[in-house]
Amino acid sequence: MFISFVLGVLFFLSTRQGLDLSVLENYRPGKPSILLDEKGREWGRFQLDKREPISLQKMPKYLIQAFIASEDHKFFEHVGISWKGIIRSTLINLYHWRIVQGASTITQQLVKLLFFDSKRTFVRKIKEQFLSLLIERQFTKEQILETYLNHVYFGCGIYGVEAASQRFWKKYTSDLDASQAALLAAIVKSPIRYCPLISPLSGEKRRNLVLSKMFQLGFITQKEYKESETKSMDLAGTDYKVLAPHAKETLRIFLESLVGKERLYSEGLTIQTTLNIFAQRQAEQHFKNQFNIIKKKLPPAADGALLSIDVSTGAIRALVGGYSFASSQVNRAFKAKRQVGSVLKPLVYSVALQEGACFSDTKIDEPLSFSQGGHTWEPRNVYRIFEGEMTLSRALSYSNNIITIKTLLDVGVQKVINLAKKCGVSSHLPPYPSLALGCADVTLDEAAGMFNVFANGGVYVEPHLVKWVKDQWGKKIWKVVPKKRRALSYKIASQVTQVLTFGLKRLRKKIPYKWIKSEAISKTGTTNDSRVCWFAASTPRLTTVICVGCDDNSPLGKNVYPVHTAFPIWLGLQRDLDLKEEKFVSDPSLKKVVVHEKTGKTMKNEESKDSIVLLV
């Protein structure tokens, strides 16, 4: 078998026609792809940054040494491939039966640039090794290295060391010092993780690792190593800022999958997104300002996300995926699952209404105890008190735990799960009594779609970020078809919406001078040990959900609630949007009834201290 492999390689090398490295020199930048907001205004681009190649003689020795140290320290010794590395990686890959580890030399990396995409297969790996051997026979080491350095990718559409030098420091490659050269070499391992325009802290750590390798190989002295390691990256234009960076990264991943990287960066696509530039900027500002405040009181790891969607269409108008894109590119609005807490409670009462209950019905708030598998669960309310008799409307408005659990048990947990699925929650919901308290992990976009059902008259619409994509000739090559379905009757949605206005009306009395013109509904959520704080709110036009928590799910601290963490972000954003004075439209078959909020008995005076207005 080994002899056959060797004979195959020899035959391949002897019959293969010569290769032409100038294929990369025929590069044409093409047209950038443009991101438009909902009103057709440009807010971002996907484009290439590539300059004229420079000769190896004009590159500083530090640059060549940095890449040799980082990528292939035996580059000038091997024949294009590393036999030892191939044997090691082959054994590992065969064990896992997939490509999990490569053994790429600089020559092999150049072959990837010339002939292959990013797909990793055994067949492609073998072809790559054959072509690497052929290139080493046809070209000198210096030619291979020069071509590679002029075309390697550095992230953010930057190709080649000259383009990277200009973008990062506005200087020629020939003027780079050891620290800067090491940073360039550090980036290519994973541009999305180490590009300093995206992740300066990660890039600096990786740079120092490259400097350490340079010192170990004798390329730099210990003094040079220590001096370079402590140097600031001093990027030119450190005010580099991308609007909606988490949204843009999510779009990049989606679009590269849809049309391919080359087409995205060079064929002039037009991407109609759903974002609103003004709403996005204000959301980012209020999110950042509030986190600058709460991070002084909460754990440093506290982070979160925000999502604002159009009530009727589900179009995402603003998205904040985290406090700092430079520190973490994870879009917490789509990727991070958090325990949903009390934001789920409106669904429990919706099912109760479907089963014939009324918000004026009462239940007793009292101690409960559940035993299962040798464990006892004794749920409590937030303030550790029991109020006795109260209406279902008060229980929902004040987020009472005991009454919600009783209601869940009365209607059956599976019916609540079924409704949640209709409202767009695809995450697993455990069929236990604790589901009444939101003991289930969901994503922010799931929570936003679910809560939006009440503002949208019982209709679920799927949150989405892209409306359509057109090619450079204006032909539409993709368009969104968001899911839309009725999850609740208009009547029940209207009744729940009415009760969800009570919480904000109470807050409004405390800060009337800061309030917004539009009517709004809301639901807060705080999980055990204050691990997560939720604030979900809707006006007739916009549903916004904000989540605050640590990525490792550690507690935020004692007595940490949404009204102090997430709510100020929402209020500041709504005030900046200067919403019109609007009210939710209810099912015309419903009538207003004034009742006592605890006993549920009919009252005549709507202005009475204990009265509430329900729709029945």
C-alpha positions as CSV (number, residue, x, y, z in Angstrom):
1,M,0.0,0.0,0.0
2,F,2.8,2.4,0.9
3,I,4.6,1.5,-2.4
4,S,1.5,2.3,-4.3
5,F,1.1,5.6,-2.6
6,V,4.8,6.6,-3.4
7,L,4.4,5.5,-7.0
8,G,1.2,7.5,-7.2
9,V,3.0,10.6,-5.9
10,L,5.9,10.2,-8.3
11,F,3.5,9.7,-11.3
12,F,1.5,12.8,-10.2
13,L,4.7,14.9,-9.9
14,S,6.1,13.7,-13.3
15,T,2.9,14.2,-15.3
16,R,1.5,17.3,-13.6
17,Q,1.8,20.5,-15.7
18,G,3.6,23.5,-14.3
19,L,1.8,25.8,-11.8
20,D,1.6,29.5,-12.1
21,L,1.8,31.6,-9.0
22,S,0.8,34.7,-10.9
23,V,-2.8,33.6,-10.6
24,L,-2.9,35.6,-7.4
25,E,-1.4,38.7,-9.0
26,N,-4.4,39.0,-11.4
27,Y,-6.5,40.0,-8.4
28,R,-9.3,42.5,-9.1
29,P,-10.9,44.0,-6.0
30,G,-14.4,44.0,-7.6
31,K,-17.2,45.8,-5.8
32,P,-18.0,45.8,-2.1
33,S,-21.3,44.4,-0.8
34,I,-23.4,47.0,0.9
35,L,-25.6,46.7,4.0
36,L,-28.7,48.9,4.0
37,D,-30.9,49.7,6.9
38,E,-34.7,49.6,6.7
39,K,-34.8,53.0,5.1
40,G,-32.2,52.2,2.5
41,R,-29.3,54.0,4.2
42,E,-25.8,52.3,4.1
43,W,-24.5,51.2,7.5
44,G,-21.8,48.7,6.6
45,R,-19.8,47.0,3.9
46,F,-18.1,43.7,3.1
47,Q,-15.1,44.6,1.0
48,L,-11.5,43.5,0.3
49,D,-8.4,45.6,1.1
50,K,-5.5,44.5,-1.0
51,R,-2.5,46.5,-2.3
52,E,0.3,45.9,-4.7
53,P,2.6,43.1,-3.7
54,I,6.0,43.9,-2.4
55,S,9.2,42.0,-2.8
56,L,10.7,39.8,-0.1
57,Q,13.8,42.1,-0.1
58,K,11.7,45.0,1.0
59,M,10.2,43.1,3.9
60,P,12.0,43.5,7.3
61,K,13.7,40.5,8.7
62,Y,11.5,40.6,11.7
63,L,8.4,40.0,9.6
64,I,9.9,36.9,7.8
65,Q,11.2,35.6,11.1
66,A,7.8,36.1,12.8
67,F,5.9,34.1,10.2
68,I,8.6,31.4,10.2
69,A,8.4,31.1,14.0
70,S,4.6,31.2,14.1
71,E,3.6,29.1,11.1
72,D,6.4,26.9,10.0
73,H,9.8,27.0,11.8
74,K,11.3,24.4,9.4
75,F,10.1,26.1,6.3
76,F,13.6,26.3,4.7
77,E,14.3,22.7,5.5
78,H,11.3,20.6,4.4
79,V,10.2,19.8,0.8
80,G,6.7,21.4,1.1
81,I,5.2,19.0,3.6
82,S,6.1,17.8,7.0
83,W,6.2,14.0,7.1
84,K,6.2,13.8,10.8
85,G,3.3,16.2,11.1
86,I,1.4,14.3,8.4
87,I,1.8,11.0,10.3
88,R,0.8,12.6,13.6
89,S,-2.3,14.4,12.2
90,T,-3.3,11.4,10.1
91,L,-3.4,9.1,13.1
92,I,-5.5,11.7,15.1
93,N,-7.8,12.3,12.1
94,L,-8.3,8.5,11.5
95,Y,-9.1,8.1,15.2
96,H,-11.8,10.7,15.0
97,W,-12.7,9.8,11.4
98,R,-12.8,13.4,10.4
99,I,-10.3,16.2,9.9
100,V,-9.6,17.6,13.4
101,Q,-5.9,18.5,13.1
102,G,-3.9,19.7,10.1
103,A,-0.1,19.6,9.5
104,S,0.0,22.7,7.2
105,T,3.4,24.1,6.2
106,I,3.5,27.6,4.7
107,T,3.7,26.0,1.3
108,Q,0.5,24.1,2.0
109,Q,-1.2,27.3,3.2
110,L,-0.2,28.9,-0.1
111,V,-1.8,26.0,-2.0
112,K,-5.0,26.6,-0.1
113,L,-5.0,30.2,-1.2
114,L,-4.3,29.2,-4.8
115,F,-6.6,26.2,-5.3
116,F,-9.0,25.3,-2.5
117,D,-11.8,26.6,-0.3
118,S,-12.1,26.2,3.4
119,K,-13.7,22.7,3.3
120,R,-11.7,20.1,5.2
121,T,-11.8,16.6,3.7
122,F,-9.3,13.7,3.4
123,V,-9.3,13.9,-0.4
124,R,-8.6,17.6,-0.4
125,K,-5.8,17.2,2.1
126,I,-4.1,14.6,-0.1
127,K,-4.4,16.8,-3.1
128,E,-3.0,19.7,-1.1
129,Q,0.1,17.7,-0.2
130,F,0.7,16.6,-3.8
131,L,0.5,20.2,-5.0
132,S,2.8,21.4,-2.2
133,L,5.5,19.0,-3.4
134,L,5.1,20.2,-6.9
135,I,5.3,23.9,-6.0
136,E,8.5,23.2,-4.0
137,R,10.0,21.6,-7.2
138,Q,9.0,24.5,-9.4
139,F,9.7,27.5,-7.3
140,T,12.3,28.7,-4.8
141,K,11.6,29.1,-1.1
142,E,11.9,32.8,-1.4
143,Q,9.2,32.9,-4.2
144,I,6.8,30.8,-2.2
145,L,7.3,32.9,1.0
146,E,6.9,36.2,-0.9
147,T,3.7,35.1,-2.6
148,Y,2.3,33.8,0.6
149,L,3.0,37.0,2.6
150,N,1.5,39.1,-0.1
151,H,-1.8,37.3,-0.1
152,V,-2.4,35.8,3.4
153,Y,-5.7,36.9,5.0
154,F,-5.7,39.2,8.2
155,G,-9.5,39.5,8.7
156,C,-11.9,42.4,8.0
157,G,-11.3,41.9,4.2
158,I,-7.5,42.6,4.5
159,Y,-5.2,40.6,2.3
160,G,-1.4,40.8,2.3
161,V,1.2,42.3,4.7
162,E,1.2,45.6,2.9
163,A,-2.5,46.1,3.2
164,A,-2.4,45.0,6.9
165,S,0.5,47.4,7.7
166,Q,-1.4,50.3,6.1
167,R,-4.7,49.5,7.8
168,F,-3.3,48.9,11.3
169,W,-0.6,51.5,11.5
170,K,-0.7,53.6,8.3
171,K,2.9,52.7,7.5
172,Y,4.8,50.6,4.9
173,T,5.7,47.0,5.7
174,S,9.4,47.9,5.5
175,D,9.0,50.2,8.6
176,L,7.5,47.5,10.9
177,D,9.2,46.7,14.1
178,A,9.4,43.3,15.8
179,S,6.3,43.8,17.9
180,Q,4.2,44.7,14.8
181,A,5.6,41.9,12.7
182,A,4.8,39.4,15.5
183,L,1.2,40.7,15.6
184,L,0.8,40.2,11.8
185,A,2.1,36.6,12.2
186,A,-0.2,36.1,15.2
187,I,-3.4,37.1,13.3
188,V,-3.3,34.5,10.5
189,K,-3.9,31.6,12.7
190,S,-7.5,32.8,13.2
191,P,-8.3,36.2,11.8
192,I,-11.7,36.4,13.4
193,R,-10.2,35.7,16.8
194,Y,-7.0,37.8,16.6
195,C,-7.5,40.7,14.2
196,P,-6.9,43.7,16.4
197,L,-9.7,45.7,14.8
198,I,-12.1,43.1,16.3
199,S,-10.3,41.5,19.3
200,P,-7.3,43.7,20.4
201,L,-6.9,41.9,23.7
202,S,-6.8,38.4,22.1
203,G,-4.5,39.7,19.4
204,E,-2.0,41.1,21.9
205,K,-1.9,37.8,23.8
206,R,-1.3,35.9,20.6
207,R,1.4,38.4,19.5
208,N,3.3,37.8,22.8
209,L,3.2,34.1,22.2
210,V,4.8,34.6,18.7
211,L,7.4,36.9,20.2
212,S,8.2,34.1,22.7
213,K,8.7,31.6,19.9
214,M,10.9,34.1,18.0
215,F,13.1,34.4,21.1
216,Q,13.3,30.6,21.6
217,L,14.4,30.2,18.0
218,G,17.1,32.9,18.4
219,F,15.5,35.4,16.0
220,I,15.4,38.1,18.6
221,T,17.4,38.8,21.8
222,Q,15.9,38.6,25.3
223,K,16.0,42.4,25.5
224,E,14.1,42.7,22.2
225,Y,11.6,40.1,23.4
226,K,10.9,42.0,26.6
227,E,10.7,45.4,25.0
228,S,8.4,44.1,22.2
229,E,6.2,42.2,24.6
230,T,5.4,45.3,26.6
231,K,4.7,47.5,23.6
232,S,1.3,48.8,23.0
233,M,-0.2,47.9,19.6
234,D,-0.8,51.6,18.9
235,L,-3.2,51.0,16.1
236,A,-3.8,53.9,13.7
237,G,-7.3,55.2,14.1
238,T,-8.1,53.4,17.3
239,D,-11.5,55.0,17.0
240,Y,-12.3,52.3,14.5
241,K,-15.9,51.5,15.2
242,V,-18.4,49.3,13.4
243,L,-22.1,50.0,13.8
244,A,-23.9,46.9,15.1
245,P,-20.7,44.7,15.2
246,H,-22.5,41.6,16.5
247,A,-25.2,41.9,13.9
248,K,-22.6,42.4,11.2
249,E,-20.7,39.3,12.2
250,T,-23.9,37.3,12.3
251,L,-24.7,38.6,8.8
252,R,-21.2,37.7,7.6
253,I,-21.6,34.1,8.7
254,F,-25.0,33.9,7.1
255,L,-24.0,35.5,3.8
256,E,-20.8,33.5,3.4
257,S,-22.9,30.4,3.8
258,L,-25.5,31.7,1.3
259,V,-23.3,33.1,-1.5
260,G,-19.6,32.2,-0.6
261,K,-16.8,34.4,0.7
262,E,-15.5,35.5,-2.7
263,R,-18.9,36.6,-4.0
264,L,-19.7,38.5,-0.8
265,Y,-16.5,40.5,-0.7
266,S,-16.1,41.3,-4.4
267,E,-19.3,41.0,-6.4
268,G,-21.2,44.0,-5.2
269,L,-24.2,42.5,-3.5
270,T,-26.9,44.6,-1.8
271,I,-28.2,43.3,1.5
272,Q,-31.4,44.9,2.7
273,T,-31.3,44.4,6.5
274,T,-34.1,45.3,8.9
275,L,-32.0,47.5,11.3
276,N,-32.8,51.1,11.8
277,I,-29.5,53.2,12.0
278,F,-30.9,55.7,14.6
279,A,-32.5,53.0,16.8
280,Q,-29.3,50.9,16.6
281,R,-27.0,53.8,17.6
282,Q,-29.2,54.8,20.5
283,A,-29.6,51.1,21.7
284,E,-25.8,50.7,21.7
285,Q,-25.3,54.0,23.5
286,H,-27.8,53.3,26.3
287,F,-26.6,49.7,26.6
288,K,-23.0,50.8,27.0
289,N,-23.8,53.6,29.4
290,Q,-25.8,51.4,31.7
291,F,-23.3,48.6,31.7
292,N,-20.6,51.1,32.6
293,I,-22.6,51.9,35.7
294,I,-23.7,48.4,36.7
295,K,-20.3,46.8,36.1
296,K,-19.0,48.9,39.0
297,K,-21.5,47.1,41.3
298,L,-21.9,43.7,39.5
299,P,-19.3,41.1,38.7
300,P,-16.9,42.2,35.9
301,A,-18.1,39.2,33.9
302,A,-21.6,40.6,33.7
303,D,-22.8,41.0,30.2
304,G,-26.0,40.8,28.2
305,A,-27.9,41.6,25.0
306,L,-30.7,43.6,23.6
307,L,-33.2,43.0,20.8
308,S,-35.8,45.3,19.4
309,I,-38.3,44.0,16.8
310,D,-41.1,45.6,14.9
311,V,-44.4,44.4,16.5
312,S,-46.3,43.5,13.3
313,T,-43.5,42.1,11.1
314,G,-40.8,40.8,13.5
315,A,-38.1,42.8,11.7
316,I,-35.2,43.5,14.0
317,R,-34.7,47.3,14.4
318,A,-31.8,47.2,16.9
319,L,-29.5,44.4,18.1
320,V,-26.8,44.5,20.8
321,G,-25.1,41.2,21.2
322,G,-22.9,42.1,24.1
323,Y,-21.0,44.8,26.0
324,S,-17.8,44.6,24.0
325,F,-17.4,43.0,20.6
326,A,-13.6,43.3,21.0
327,S,-13.8,41.0,24.0
328,S,-16.3,38.6,22.7
329,Q,-17.8,38.0,19.3
330,V,-20.6,35.8,20.6
331,N,-23.9,37.2,19.6
332,R,-25.8,36.8,22.9
333,A,-29.1,37.8,21.3
334,F,-29.0,34.6,19.2
335,K,-26.5,32.2,20.8
336,A,-26.7,32.6,24.6
337,K,-29.3,30.6,26.4
338,R,-30.5,32.0,29.7
339,Q,-33.1,30.8,32.2
340,V,-36.2,32.8,31.1
341,G,-37.7,33.3,34.5
342,S,-41.0,35.2,35.0
343,V,-41.1,36.4,31.3
344,L,-42.8,33.0,30.7
345,K,-45.6,33.6,33.2
346,P,-48.0,35.4,30.8
347,L,-48.2,32.1,28.9
348,V,-49.4,30.3,32.0
349,Y,-52.3,32.8,32.5
350,S,-53.1,32.8,28.8
351,V,-53.7,29.0,28.9
352,A,-55.8,29.6,32.0
353,L,-58.0,32.0,30.1
354,Q,-58.3,29.5,27.3
355,E,-59.5,27.0,29.8
356,G,-62.3,29.3,31.0
357,A,-60.6,31.2,33.9
358,C,-60.9,35.0,34.3
359,F,-58.4,37.5,35.6
360,S,-60.9,38.4,38.4
361,D,-60.7,34.8,39.7
362,T,-58.8,34.4,42.9
363,K,-56.4,31.9,44.5
364,I,-54.7,31.7,47.8
365,D,-51.1,32.7,48.1
366,E,-49.8,30.2,50.7
367,P,-46.8,27.8,51.3
368,L,-46.4,24.9,48.9
369,S,-44.3,21.8,49.1
370,F,-43.4,19.2,46.4
371,S,-41.6,15.9,47.0
372,Q,-40.0,14.1,44.1
373,G,-37.1,11.6,44.1
374,G,-36.3,12.1,47.7
375,H,-36.0,15.9,47.3
376,T,-38.4,18.5,48.6
377,W,-39.1,21.7,46.8
378,E,-40.7,24.6,48.7
379,P,-41.2,27.5,46.2
380,R,-41.3,31.0,47.6
381,N,-42.2,34.5,46.4
382,V,-39.5,37.1,45.8
383,Y,-40.0,38.9,49.1
384,R,-40.6,35.7,51.1
385,I,-44.1,36.6,52.2
386,F,-47.6,35.1,51.4
387,E,-50.5,37.5,50.9
388,G,-53.4,35.1,51.0
389,E,-56.3,35.7,48.6
390,M,-55.6,37.6,45.4
391,T,-56.8,37.8,41.8
392,L,-55.0,36.2,38.9
393,S,-54.4,39.7,37.5
394,R,-52.6,40.8,40.6
395,A,-50.6,37.5,40.6
396,L,-49.4,38.2,37.1
397,S,-48.8,41.9,37.6
398,Y,-46.7,41.4,40.7
399,S,-45.1,38.2,39.4
400,N,-46.4,36.0,42.3
401,N,-44.8,32.6,42.2
402,I,-47.2,30.5,44.3
403,I,-50.4,31.5,42.3
404,T,-48.6,30.9,39.0
405,I,-47.6,27.4,40.1
406,K,-51.1,26.6,41.2
407,T,-52.4,27.9,37.9
408,L,-50.0,25.8,35.9
409,L,-51.0,22.7,37.8
410,D,-54.6,23.5,37.2
411,V,-54.3,23.8,33.4
412,G,-51.6,21.2,32.9
413,V,-47.9,21.9,32.1
414,Q,-48.1,20.4,28.6
415,K,-50.6,22.9,27.5
416,V,-48.2,25.7,28.5
417,I,-45.4,24.0,26.6
418,N,-47.6,23.7,23.5
419,L,-48.4,27.4,23.6
420,A,-44.8,28.3,24.1
421,K,-43.9,26.3,20.9
422,K,-46.7,28.2,19.0
423,C,-45.0,31.4,20.3
424,G,-41.7,30.5,18.7
425,V,-39.9,28.9,21.6
426,S,-37.9,26.0,20.1
427,S,-35.7,25.3,23.1
428,H,-36.5,22.4,25.4
429,L,-39.0,23.2,28.1
430,P,-39.0,20.7,31.1
431,P,-42.5,19.4,32.0
432,Y,-42.3,20.2,35.7
433,P,-44.1,22.5,38.1
434,S,-40.9,24.7,38.1
435,L,-41.7,25.7,34.5
436,A,-44.3,28.1,36.0
437,L,-41.3,30.1,37.3
438,G,-39.5,30.0,34.0
439,C,-37.0,27.3,34.9
440,A,-36.0,26.7,31.2
441,D,-33.2,28.1,29.1
442,V,-34.1,30.1,26.0
443,T,-32.4,32.6,23.7
444,L,-33.1,36.3,23.6
445,D,-34.7,36.2,20.2
446,E,-37.0,33.4,21.3
447,A,-38.1,35.5,24.3
448,A,-38.7,38.5,22.1
449,G,-40.8,36.5,19.6
450,M,-42.8,35.0,22.5
451,F,-43.5,38.3,24.3
452,N,-44.3,40.1,21.1
453,V,-47.3,37.8,20.6
454,F,-49.2,39.9,23.2
455,A,-48.4,43.2,21.6
456,N,-49.3,41.8,18.2
457,G,-52.8,40.7,19.1
458,G,-52.0,37.1,19.5
459,V,-50.0,36.6,16.3
460,Y,-46.5,35.2,16.4
461,V,-44.0,36.6,13.9
462,E,-40.4,35.3,13.6
463,P,-37.7,37.9,14.4
464,H,-35.4,38.3,11.4
465,L,-32.4,40.5,10.4
466,V,-32.4,40.4,6.6
467,K,-35.2,41.2,4.2
468,W,-33.6,40.4,0.9
469,V,-30.3,40.1,-1.0
470,K,-29.7,41.3,-4.6
471,D,-26.7,40.7,-6.9
472,Q,-24.8,43.5,-8.6
473,W,-27.3,43.7,-11.4
474,G,-30.2,44.2,-9.0
475,K,-31.6,40.6,-9.3
476,K,-33.1,39.4,-6.0
477,I,-31.2,36.1,-5.2
478,W,-32.7,35.6,-1.7
479,K,-35.6,36.9,0.3
480,V,-36.9,36.2,3.8
481,V,-40.1,34.3,4.4
482,P,-40.5,34.7,8.2
483,K,-42.8,32.4,10.1
484,K,-46.1,33.9,11.0
485,R,-49.0,32.2,12.8
486,R,-51.8,32.9,15.2
487,A,-50.8,31.6,18.7
488,L,-53.5,33.2,20.8
489,S,-57.0,34.5,20.1
490,Y,-57.3,38.2,19.7
491,K,-59.6,38.2,22.8
492,I,-57.2,36.5,25.1
493,A,-54.1,38.4,23.9
494,S,-56.0,41.7,24.6
495,Q,-56.9,40.6,28.1
496,V,-53.3,39.6,29.0
497,T,-52.0,42.8,27.4
498,Q,-54.3,44.9,29.6
499,V,-52.9,43.3,32.7
500,L,-49.3,43.7,31.5
501,T,-49.8,47.5,31.5
502,F,-50.1,47.6,35.3
503,G,-46.5,47.2,36.1
504,L,-45.3,50.1,34.0
505,K,-48.1,52.3,35.2
506,R,-46.9,51.8,38.8
507,L,-43.3,52.8,37.7
508,R,-44.7,55.8,35.8
509,K,-46.1,57.2,39.0
510,K,-42.6,57.2,40.5
511,I,-40.8,58.9,37.6
512,P,-43.5,60.7,35.6
513,Y,-41.1,63.4,34.3
514,K,-39.0,60.7,32.4
515,W,-41.9,58.8,30.9
516,I,-42.7,58.2,27.2
517,K,-45.9,59.2,25.4
518,S,-46.9,55.8,24.2
519,E,-48.7,53.1,26.1
520,A,-46.5,50.1,27.0
521,I,-46.7,46.6,28.5
522,S,-43.9,44.8,30.3
523,K,-42.8,41.8,32.2
524,T,-39.7,41.4,34.4
525,G,-37.8,38.2,35.2
526,T,-35.2,37.4,37.8
527,T,-33.9,33.9,38.3
528,N,-32.6,32.1,41.4
529,D,-29.7,33.9,43.1
530,S,-30.2,36.8,40.6
531,R,-28.2,34.9,38.0
532,V,-30.2,36.6,35.2
533,C,-32.3,39.8,34.9
534,W,-34.8,40.1,32.1
535,F,-36.9,43.1,31.0
536,A,-39.4,42.5,28.2
537,A,-41.5,45.4,27.0
538,S,-43.6,46.5,24.1
539,T,-45.2,49.6,22.7
540,P,-47.8,49.2,19.9
541,R,-44.8,49.5,17.4
542,L,-41.7,48.0,19.1
543,T,-41.0,45.0,21.3
544,T,-37.7,45.2,23.2
545,V,-36.2,42.5,25.3
546,I,-33.0,43.0,27.4
547,C,-31.1,40.3,29.3
548,V,-28.3,40.8,31.9
549,G,-26.3,37.9,33.2
550,C,-22.8,36.3,33.4
551,D,-21.8,34.0,30.6
552,D,-20.8,31.4,33.2
553,N,-24.2,31.7,34.9
554,S,-22.7,32.9,38.1
555,P,-24.8,35.1,40.4
556,L,-25.0,38.8,39.8
557,G,-25.2,39.5,43.5
558,K,-27.8,40.1,46.2
559,N,-30.9,42.1,45.6
560,V,-30.2,42.6,41.9
561,Y,-33.4,43.2,39.9
562,P,-34.3,44.2,36.3
563,V,-35.7,47.6,37.4
564,H,-32.2,48.6,38.3
565,T,-30.2,46.9,35.5
566,A,-32.2,46.4,32.3
567,F,-35.1,48.8,32.7
568,P,-33.1,52.0,32.4
569,I,-31.7,50.8,29.0
570,W,-35.3,50.3,27.7
571,L,-36.6,53.6,29.0
572,G,-33.7,55.6,27.7
573,L,-34.0,54.0,24.2
574,Q,-37.8,54.6,24.1
575,R,-37.4,58.3,25.1
576,D,-34.8,58.8,22.3
577,L,-37.1,57.2,19.8
578,D,-39.7,59.9,20.7
579,L,-42.6,57.6,20.2
580,K,-46.0,58.9,19.3
581,E,-48.9,58.8,21.8
582,E,-50.4,55.4,20.9
583,K,-52.5,52.8,22.7
584,F,-52.9,49.1,22.2
585,V,-56.1,48.2,20.3
586,S,-58.2,45.6,22.0
587,D,-60.7,43.1,20.8
588,P,-63.9,45.2,20.4
589,S,-66.0,42.4,21.9
590,L,-64.4,43.0,25.3
591,K,-65.7,45.4,27.9
592,K,-64.0,47.3,30.7
593,V,-64.8,46.1,34.3
594,V,-63.5,47.7,37.5
595,V,-62.7,45.1,40.2
596,H,-60.8,44.9,43.5
597,E,-57.3,43.7,42.7
598,K,-57.3,41.2,45.6
599,T,-60.8,39.9,46.0
600,G,-61.9,40.3,42.4
601,K,-65.2,41.9,43.4
602,T,-66.8,44.5,41.1
603,M,-66.2,48.1,42.1
604,K,-67.8,51.3,40.9
605,N,-64.9,53.7,41.5
606,E,-62.1,53.3,39.0
607,E,-59.9,55.7,41.0
608,S,-60.1,53.7,44.2
609,K,-56.7,52.7,45.6
610,D,-57.3,48.9,45.3
611,S,-59.2,49.0,42.0
612,I,-58.0,47.7,38.6
613,V,-59.6,47.8,35.2
614,L,-59.9,44.4,33.4
615,L,-61.2,43.5,30.0
616,V,-63.8,40.7,30.0
